[in-house]
Amino acid sequence: SDAAGASDAASSRVAEVAAAEEGAWVLVDGRALGLGELVPAFQAHNVDGGTVFLLTEEHLKELGFSVVGDRLYFVELLTQLYDDIVQWSSSIGVQLATHPVPPLRQLGLSLQPTSWSVKDVCKVINAVGLGEYMELFVEHRVQGDVLFNLTEENLKEMGVDKVGDRLLIVDIVQTLYEQVTGWQQQQVHQNSVLQLGQ
């Protein structure tokens, strides 16, 4: 059936992403696409199965995709692959998350990131495996009250040169923002319910 074929195709593509996570970084076999020489750039920039779907055409230029058609083709391929993975995960009832936020309480952090010191921000950076950038966060005084305004361009200016690392930091900050605003909305709702019950 068509559904079984689509499921098999999606499963096959998910396996390719899993292979990328293991360092075998050839998303859909770069050699078959004529892009095998670019694989080392992906590895050098820490682009993996979790950050590959965040790549834009500008990132691909930075990674060495000099031919416009190759960049556009790769972006289209990534879009199709991502759509297949989302459809497949929905069909089995699994919600995908690229980069979960580390457990804040286990790190001894407040659930209010805007109150974090630079040291607190560095705890999160270290917890996601990017401790090599902690000095940059200290040097540039990135604390909680500016964390949600941090852009990829800011990270590049700070000296975070690897595309995958910048994408990971931005993705985690975005996920953290979504969690925090969700927590705040939950708190407002709970307070409203308590006031109504009084």
N, C-alpha and C positions, 0 to 999 in steps of 0.2 A: 504494500500500500504506500501511498505518497507520504503519509504521516510517519511511517516506519523509516522510509528513506530519508526524510528530513531529520528525524531523530538520529539516525546513524551518521548523517553528515555532520550534524551539530556535535555529536559525541566525538567524532573524529577530530573536529576542529578544537574541541575542549582538550583532547589529548595532546594536540600540538601546543596549546598554551601551557599545559602542564609540563611538557618537554622543555619549553622555554624557561620555566621556573627552575628546572634542574640544570640550567646553564647550557643546554644544547641549542641555543638561540638561533633557530632557523624557523621562524613562525610558520611559514607555508613553504618551506624549503627555498631559501634565498637563491640557491643555484638555479632552481627551476624558473625563477623569475628573472634570472640574470642579475641578481643583486647580491650574490654571495660575497663579493669583495667588501660589502658594507657591514657584514656581520661583526667584524672586530670593533667597529665604531659603536654598535649597539652595546657590546660587552663593555667597552671602555667607559661608556656613559651610564652604566648600570640600568639600561632599559631592559626590563624583564616582562613577564606575563602580566604583572600587576600594573605596570606603567605604560605598556605599549598602547593601550587604548586611549591614553590621554595625549598621544602625540598629535601635533598639528603639522601643517605643511612647513611652517617656520622651523619646527624642531627637526624635521627631516632634512632641511637645508643644512642645519647645524651639524647633523650626523653625516653629511657628505652626499646627500641625494642632489646631484647637480642638474639632473635632467628633469625638467618640469613634468613631463609625462609619467616618469617613474614615481615622482612624489604624489601626483594626483591618483595614479593607479594604486599606490600603496595605501593612501588614505581611504580610498573606496574599498579596498580589500579589508582594511581594519574595521571599517564601518559595517560591512557585511558580516564579518566574523563576530563582531560584538553583538549585532542584532541576532545572529544565530544562537549565540551563547545565552543571551537574555531569554529568547524564546524557549530554548531547551531547558533552562533552569526554571522558568515558569511552569513548563509542562510537568516537571517533577516536584514542583512546590518548594523550590529552594531559592532564597533571595541571596544574590551575590553582593559581596562588598570587596572592593579592591584592597583597601588598607584600613583595617580597623584601628581605632584610637587605642593606645595602651591603657590599661586599667589605672585611672587617675588616683583612686584611693590607695591602691597598692604602691603607687609612687609617692604617696604622702602629699598629694596635691589637692587643692580646693576644687570643687566643681564649678567655680567661678573663675575661668581662665583670665578674665580681665584684671584680676587681682594678683596674678602671678608675677613674681620677680623674674629677672633674666635667668637666675639659677633654676627656677621652676621650669621655664621654657626649655632650658638645656636638658632637664631631666627627661622631658618628652622626646626631644631630638635624640638623645642617647638611647632611650627605650625602643625607638624604631630602627636602631642600628646605624644611625648617622652621627655618632659621637665625634667623628672627625671634624664636624662643623661647629662644635660647641664654642670654640674660641671666636669664630666669626660672629656668632650670636651675642657673645659677651662684648666683643669689640664694637659691634653696631647697636648695642643696647636694645636688643629686641626683647621686650617684656610683654606681659599679658595684655596690657592696654593697647598695644599696637599690633599684636599678633594677627588679628583678623583682617588687618589692612595690608599684610605682607603679600606681595605679588611675586610672581616668578621673575619678573624684571628686577625687583629688589634683591632677590636671592642671587641673581647673576651678578649684580653690582657688588654684593657682599663678598663674592668669590666662590659661590657654589657653582662650579663650572660644569658638572655632569648633569646632562639633561634629565636622566632618570631620577637623580637625587632631588633636583628641583621639583619635578613632577610629584614625587613622593611626598615632599614637605607640603606643597600646596594642597595635595589631595587630603592629607591628614588634617591640615588646618581647616579645610572646608568641611570635612566629616565632623571634626570637633565643633565647629560652629553650628552645624545642623543638630548635633547632639545637645549642645548647650541651649540653643533656642527651643529645642523640644523639651528639655528639662524645665526651662523657664515657663513655657506654655503650660506644662503639666502642673507646676507650682501655682500659677495664677488660677488654673481651673480648680485645684484642690482648695485654695483659699476662698474662691467664690462659692464652692459647695459648702464649706464650713460656715461662711457668713450667712448663707441662705438657711442653714439649719439652726441658727441661733435664735 
